[in-house]
Amino acid sequence: MKVYPSHRKEEMVRYRRTFHQFPELKYEERETASFVKAHLESLGFQVESGIAETGLVALFDSGIPGKTILVRADMDALPIHEENNHDYKSKNPGKMHACGHDGHTSILMALSSELKSSFSEFVPKGRVLLCFQPAEEGGSGADKMIASGILDRYKVDSVFALHVWNHIDLGKVGVVNGTMMASVDEFKITVKGTSGHGAIPQHTVDPIVVGSHLVTALQTLVSRNVDPLEPCVVTVGSFHSGNAFNVIPETATLHGTVRTYSKSVYEMIPKRMESLVNQIAAGFGATVDFEYNRIDKPTINDSGMADIVRTAAKNVLGENCLTEENTRTMGGEDFSAFLMERPGCYFFIGSRNETKGFIHSHHSSFFDFDEDALPIGLSVMKEVIKTYLLNSF
């Protein structure tokens, strides 16, 4: 197993626990970015900062012509109050690194150290662009990084990112061809009826009744409009209307999310949803305001790049390290935006360890992960870089 030097683990754990104690939400990652920038500049990197507000990139050039590979880490935390009791728990109330981004940032910082100390071991030619991204958690940070022009400015050929994953055991790597994570869309439906006394409903148009029909009808988008073999989720997460027990209100609001895998379903759902809700509302004499927002696209791996990750993982961890179990998910990831622009691969580094109690899911107030995943992530990513650059022309 080619897991790299122990001092890198100690370095990564130190970085990770610092970030964990001082989490910053999307587009607030100023101290995190400042810490990263100081580290990169201490190694001699020229750093371009202030990208997408708090993002930064640094380029390593081997001096030998070849492809340019981008490696991304996300830096933002979540608006969650941490309930763990370890000595590195969050010191910022209501903010927590509950998804492992502190680990991702630490791995990429250690990778920058390795690039300066021993690049010849894993960068045979070409260039490596280190990308520290803000606002993965619902902030479209990847889109803003791309909009800044970094892919063209640095002539990026391929893109890679890893994620520590508590649904996969430590020592395993999860990677698939094609779609790995779903799109993330948001919808808001405001039903407008006619208010009145609850005792004389015949003089009203009841938005609660209309909204209730919409909740059930929206599920037919999945059961009757989508191929049963295609993953798709439509969830109404909130339904708000009225305040008094004996008054029929004027409006009702439904707020929810849609998750899809394929381009065809991704494009079909909002059109069909808008038509459906308008027609049902009209049948009751109501009207609707319909809002539909795209947040993340489906995360779609290039099969050739996924093969590079598989080869790299096996070189580091052995033949039996790969898994597709608990790898595909209807969760979303904004690295999808990079994958829409360049061939690449997003993959999971197993970080679950039941013996040590690292079992809680991402976005839980009790989330934590086995830090032995950090040197594994570093080792696999170094091998990915080496394998890609050796086999690119």
Secondary structure, 3 states (H helix, E strand, C coil): CCCCCHHHHHHHHHHHHHHHHCCCCCCCCHHHHHHHHHHHHHCCCCEEEEECCCEEEEEEECCCCCCEEEEEEECCCECCCCCCCCCCCCCCCCCECCCCHHHHHHHHHHHHHHHHHHHHHCCCCCEEEEEEECCCCCCCHHHHHHHCCHHHHCCCCEEEEEEEEEEEECCCEECCCEEEECCEEEEEEEEECECEECCCHHHCECHHHHHHHHHHHHCHHHHHHCCCCCCEEEEEEEEECCCCCCEECCEEEEEEEEEECCHHHHHHHHHHHHHHHHHHHHHHCCEEEEEEEEEECCEEECHHHHHHHHHHHHHHHCCCCEECCCCCECCCCCCHHHHHHCCEEEEEEEEEECCCCECCCCCCCCCCCCCCHHHHHHHHHHHHHHHHHHCCC
